[in-house]
């Protein structure tokens, strides 16, 4: 954001009484392009839409569950219906706010944003991809939802790569099973893939960093090349990544294919604790991914 704002004077930062440390440098250099809207997320989104109508490029930043749920009507009517050039930045996606409970854990936001016409959805997996997705969001003329975890997310990419909107990335090649995932949970998926490889199972790992538009080609290739598809997401399985992948496969008549969605199965997040503990409690740890993959191949 800071680098982009130096290049483009139309970029503004809006926050809902958070992001104090994150925006320290930005606020010092661009005080007239930083707006703290207070704990009023719906109002912040409407302000962003108004600024966009005047040619500005506002990035509205706050906790993911608040910006997508508390301000849903404003996102629908003020941003998407009007095709406003607003960038919504939701932090703390999935179980990241682990000890704050289900009120602060965003596990329905993908489904909500997927349902909105004109909306682009990015769900980057690591810090490098966050940077690339932010740059891409600024270049898109229209609504964007940027779904982020938080600081300290492990690195997935060891070297630079070309980020393409709407194009997934094959992180590991394999022909036995395809695991398709999005966001920070890819760290566990890659660890699970290593474990499965040691057990003699060839795993293709696919990173879907753009949930909308979906990369249909990479999904269908996996459906044709492998024996089964397992989707993994820190999100409800209803309307999220798994639903999007299933839609692509079934609507293109690629059947039969073994298929399973791993995520919250029509439940709210259970328990409290550390981020790692939350993944274990909600059956999204490395061990759970390995078990789901083995079970799927045995069916």
C-alpha positions as CSV (number, residue, x, y, z in Angstrom):
1,X,0.0,0.0,0.0
2,X,2.8,2.4,1.0
3,X,4.7,1.7,-2.2
4,X,1.6,1.9,-4.4
5,X,0.6,5.2,-2.8
6,X,3.9,6.8,-3.7
7,X,3.2,5.9,-7.3
8,X,-0.5,6.8,-7.5
9,X,-1.9,9.8,-5.6
10,X,-5.4,8.4,-6.0
11,X,-4.8,5.6,-3.5
12,X,-6.3,6.1,-0.1
13,X,-6.3,4.0,3.1
14,X,-9.4,3.7,5.2
15,X,-9.4,1.8,8.6
16,X,-12.1,1.1,11.2
17,X,-10.1,2.1,14.3
18,X,-7.4,-0.6,13.7
19,X,-4.2,-1.1,11.8
20,X,-2.4,1.5,13.9
21,X,1.0,-0.2,13.7
22,X,0.5,-1.5,10.2
23,X,-0.2,2.0,8.8
24,X,2.4,3.9,10.9
25,X,4.7,4.7,8.0
26,X,1.9,5.2,5.5
27,X,0.1,7.7,7.9
28,X,3.3,9.7,8.5
29,X,4.0,10.1,4.8
30,X,0.4,10.5,3.6
31,X,-1.7,11.9,6.4
32,X,-4.2,13.4,4.0
33,X,-4.7,10.0,2.4
34,X,-5.4,8.1,5.6
35,X,-9.0,8.1,7.1
36,X,-9.9,6.4,10.4
37,X,-13.6,5.9,10.1
38,X,-13.9,4.5,13.6
39,X,-15.6,1.3,14.6
40,X,-18.2,1.8,11.9
41,X,-17.5,-0.7,9.1
42,X,-20.7,-0.1,7.1
43,X,-20.1,3.6,7.1
44,X,-16.4,3.0,6.0
45,X,-17.5,1.0,3.0
46,X,-20.1,3.7,2.0
47,X,-17.4,6.3,2.4
48,X,-15.1,4.2,0.2
49,X,-17.8,3.9,-2.5
50,X,-18.2,7.7,-2.4
51,X,-14.5,8.3,-2.8
52,X,-14.4,5.8,-5.7
53,X,-17.1,7.7,-7.4
54,X,-14.8,10.7,-7.4
55,X,-11.9,8.8,-9.0
56,X,-10.1,7.7,-5.9
57,X,-8.9,4.1,-5.2
58,X,-9.8,3.4,-1.6
59,X,-8.5,0.4,0.3
60,X,-10.9,-0.2,3.3
61,X,-9.1,-2.3,5.9
62,X,-10.4,-4.1,9.0
63,X,-11.1,-7.6,10.5
64,X,-12.5,-9.9,7.8
65,X,-15.7,-11.0,9.5
66,X,-16.6,-7.4,10.3
67,X,-16.1,-6.0,6.8
68,X,-17.8,-8.8,5.0
69,X,-20.7,-9.4,7.4
70,X,-21.4,-6.2,9.2
71,X,-21.1,-4.2,6.0
72,X,-22.6,-6.7,3.6
73,X,-25.5,-4.5,2.5
74,X,-23.2,-1.6,1.8
75,X,-20.8,-3.9,-0.2
76,X,-23.7,-5.2,-2.2
77,X,-25.5,-2.0,-2.9
78,X,-22.9,0.8,-2.8
79,X,-19.9,-1.1,-4.1
80,X,-20.8,-4.1,-6.3
81,X,-24.1,-2.9,-7.7
82,X,-22.5,0.4,-8.7
83,X,-19.3,-1.4,-9.8
84,X,-17.2,1.0,-7.7
85,X,-13.4,0.8,-7.6
86,X,-13.2,-0.2,-3.9
87,X,-10.7,-2.6,-2.4
88,X,-11.9,-4.4,0.7
89,X,-9.1,-5.8,2.9
90,X,-10.1,-8.4,5.4
91,X,-7.5,-9.5,8.0
92,X,-7.7,-12.5,10.4
93,X,-9.3,-14.9,7.9
94,X,-10.1,-18.4,9.0
95,X,-9.0,-19.3,12.6
96,X,-6.3,-16.6,12.9
97,X,-8.0,-14.8,15.8
98,X,-8.0,-18.1,17.5
99,X,-8.6,-17.1,21.1
100,X,-11.4,-14.6,20.3
101,X,-13.9,-17.2,19.3
102,X,-16.3,-17.6,16.4
103,X,-17.4,-13.9,16.5
104,X,-14.0,-12.9,15.2
105,X,-13.1,-15.9,13.1
106,X,-14.0,-15.4,9.4
107,X,-15.2,-18.7,8.1
108,X,-18.2,-17.6,5.9
109,X,-16.7,-14.6,4.1
110,X,-15.7,-16.4,0.9
111,X,-19.3,-17.7,0.4
112,X,-20.6,-14.2,1.0
113,X,-18.3,-12.4,-1.4
114,X,-18.6,-15.1,-4.1
115,X,-22.3,-14.5,-4.3
116,X,-21.8,-10.8,-5.3
117,X,-21.6,-9.9,-9.0
118,X,-18.6,-7.8,-10.1
119,X,-16.5,-8.9,-7.1
120,X,-12.9,-10.2,-7.5
121,X,-11.6,-12.3,-4.6
122,X,-8.0,-12.8,-3.7
123,X,-6.9,-15.3,-1.0
124,X,-3.0,-15.2,-1.0
125,X,-1.0,-17.9,0.8
126,X,2.0,-16.1,2.1
127,X,3.7,-12.6,2.4
128,X,5.1,-12.6,-1.2
129,X,1.7,-13.4,-2.6
130,X,0.0,-10.8,-0.4
131,X,2.2,-8.2,-2.0
132,X,1.4,-9.4,-5.5
133,X,-2.3,-9.6,-4.8
134,X,-2.3,-6.1,-3.4
135,X,-0.6,-4.7,-6.5
136,X,-3.1,-6.6,-8.7
137,X,-6.0,-5.3,-6.7
138,X,-4.9,-1.7,-7.3
139,X,-4.7,-2.3,-11.0
140,X,-8.2,-3.8,-11.3
141,X,-11.0,-1.3,-12.0
142,X,-13.7,-2.6,-9.8
143,X,-14.6,-4.2,-6.5
144,X,-11.9,-6.5,-4.9
145,X,-11.9,-8.5,-1.7
146,X,-8.4,-9.2,-0.4
147,X,-8.7,-12.0,2.2
148,X,-5.6,-12.0,4.5
149,X,-4.4,-14.0,7.5
150,X,-2.1,-11.9,9.7
151,X,1.6,-11.1,10.3
152,X,3.8,-14.1,10.8
153,X,2.2,-16.3,8.1
154,X,4.9,-18.8,7.0
155,X,6.5,-18.4,3.6
156,X,5.3,-20.7,0.8
157,X,7.3,-19.3,-2.1
158,X,11.1,-19.6,-1.9
159,X,11.5,-17.5,-5.1
160,X,9.6,-14.9,-7.1
161,X,7.0,-16.0,-9.6
162,X,4.5,-14.4,-12.0
163,X,1.2,-13.7,-10.3
164,X,-1.8,-13.8,-12.8
165,X,-5.3,-12.9,-11.8
166,X,-7.6,-15.9,-12.1
167,X,-4.8,-18.4,-12.6
168,X,-3.9,-21.0,-10.0
169,X,-0.4,-22.2,-9.2
170,X,0.8,-25.8,-9.1
171,X,3.1,-25.9,-6.1
172,X,3.8,-29.7,-6.3
173,X,3.4,-32.0,-9.2
174,X,1.7,-35.4,-8.8
175,X,-0.7,-37.8,-10.4
176,X,-2.3,-39.8,-7.5
177,X,-4.2,-37.1,-5.8
178,X,-4.8,-33.4,-6.2
179,X,-5.1,-31.2,-3.1
180,X,-6.5,-27.8,-4.0
181,X,-6.3,-25.2,-1.3
182,X,-6.4,-21.4,-0.7
183,X,-4.9,-19.0,1.8
184,X,-2.5,-19.7,4.8
185,X,-3.7,-23.3,5.2
186,X,-1.4,-24.1,2.3
187,X,1.4,-24.4,4.8
188,X,-0.3,-27.4,6.4
189,X,-1.2,-28.8,2.9
190,X,2.4,-28.8,1.8
191,X,3.5,-30.5,5.0
192,X,0.7,-33.1,4.5
193,X,1.9,-33.6,0.8
194,X,5.4,-34.4,2.1
195,X,4.0,-36.9,4.5
196,X,1.8,-38.5,1.8
197,X,4.8,-38.7,-0.5
198,X,6.8,-40.6,2.1
199,X,3.8,-43.1,2.2
200,X,4.1,-43.6,-1.6
201,X,1.2,-41.3,-2.6
202,X,1.9,-38.9,-5.5
203,X,0.3,-35.5,-4.6
204,X,-0.4,-32.5,-6.8
205,X,-0.8,-29.4,-4.7
206,X,-2.6,-26.5,-6.3
207,X,-2.8,-23.0,-4.8
208,X,-6.0,-21.1,-5.8
209,X,-5.0,-17.5,-4.9
210,X,-7.9,-16.1,-6.9
211,X,-11.2,-17.5,-5.8
212,X,-13.2,-15.4,-8.2
213,X,-12.7,-15.6,-11.2
214,X,-11.9,-19.3,-10.6
215,X,-9.2,-21.0,-12.7
216,X,-11.3,-23.7,-14.3
217,X,-8.5,-25.0,-16.5
218,X,-6.2,-25.9,-13.6
219,X,-9.1,-27.7,-11.8
220,X,-10.2,-29.7,-14.9
221,X,-6.6,-30.7,-15.6
222,X,-6.4,-32.1,-12.1
223,X,-9.7,-33.9,-12.5
224,X,-8.4,-35.6,-15.7
225,X,-4.9,-36.3,-14.5
226,X,-5.4,-37.6,-11.0
227,X,-7.5,-40.2,-9.2
228,X,-9.1,-37.8,-6.7
229,X,-9.5,-34.2,-5.6
230,X,-9.4,-33.0,-2.0
231,X,-10.1,-29.3,-1.3
232,X,-8.8,-27.7,1.9
233,X,-9.9,-24.4,3.3
234,X,-10.2,-22.5,6.6
235,X,-13.8,-21.8,5.9
236,X,-17.2,-23.6,5.8
237,X,-17.4,-26.1,3.0
238,X,-20.7,-24.5,2.0
239,X,-20.1,-21.9,-0.7
240,X,-16.3,-21.7,-0.4
241,X,-13.4,-23.1,-2.3
242,X,-14.7,-26.7,-2.3
243,X,-18.1,-25.6,-3.6
244,X,-16.4,-23.6,-6.4
245,X,-14.2,-26.6,-7.4
246,X,-17.2,-29.0,-7.4
247,X,-19.1,-26.6,-9.6
248,X,-16.3,-26.5,-12.2
249,X,-15.9,-30.3,-12.2
250,X,-19.6,-31.3,-12.4
251,X,-20.6,-28.6,-14.8
252,X,-17.9,-29.8,-17.2
253,X,-19.2,-33.4,-17.0
254,X,-15.9,-34.7,-15.5
255,X,-17.4,-37.7,-13.7
256,X,-16.7,-40.0,-12.0
257,X,-14.0,-38.5,-9.9
258,X,-13.4,-39.1,-6.2
259,X,-13.9,-35.8,-4.4
260,X,-14.0,-34.5,-0.8
261,X,-14.2,-31.0,0.7
262,X,-12.2,-30.5,3.9
263,X,-13.3,-27.5,6.1
264,X,-16.0,-26.7,8.5
265,X,-18.9,-29.0,7.8
266,X,-21.9,-26.8,8.4
267,X,-20.6,-25.7,11.8
268,X,-19.2,-22.7,13.5
269,X,-15.5,-22.9,14.6
270,X,-15.2,-24.9,17.8
271,X,-13.0,-24.2,20.8
272,X,-10.5,-21.5,21.8
273,X,-6.7,-21.6,21.9
274,X,-3.7,-20.9,19.7
275,X,-3.9,-20.9,15.9
276,X,-2.3,-24.3,15.8
277,X,-4.7,-25.7,18.4
278,X,-7.7,-24.3,16.5
279,X,-6.6,-26.2,13.4
280,X,-6.3,-29.4,15.4
281,X,-9.7,-28.9,17.1
282,X,-11.4,-28.2,13.9
283,X,-9.7,-31.1,12.0
284,X,-7.6,-29.0,9.6
285,X,-4.2,-29.9,10.9
286,X,-1.5,-31.7,8.8
287,X,-2.6,-35.0,10.4
288,X,-6.2,-34.4,9.4
289,X,-5.3,-33.6,5.8
290,X,-3.2,-36.7,5.5
291,X,-6.1,-38.8,6.9
292,X,-8.6,-37.2,4.6
293,X,-6.4,-37.9,1.6
294,X,-5.8,-41.5,2.6
295,X,-9.5,-42.1,3.2
296,X,-10.5,-40.6,-0.1
297,X,-8.1,-42.8,-2.1
298,X,-9.3,-45.9,-0.2
299,X,-13.0,-45.4,-1.1
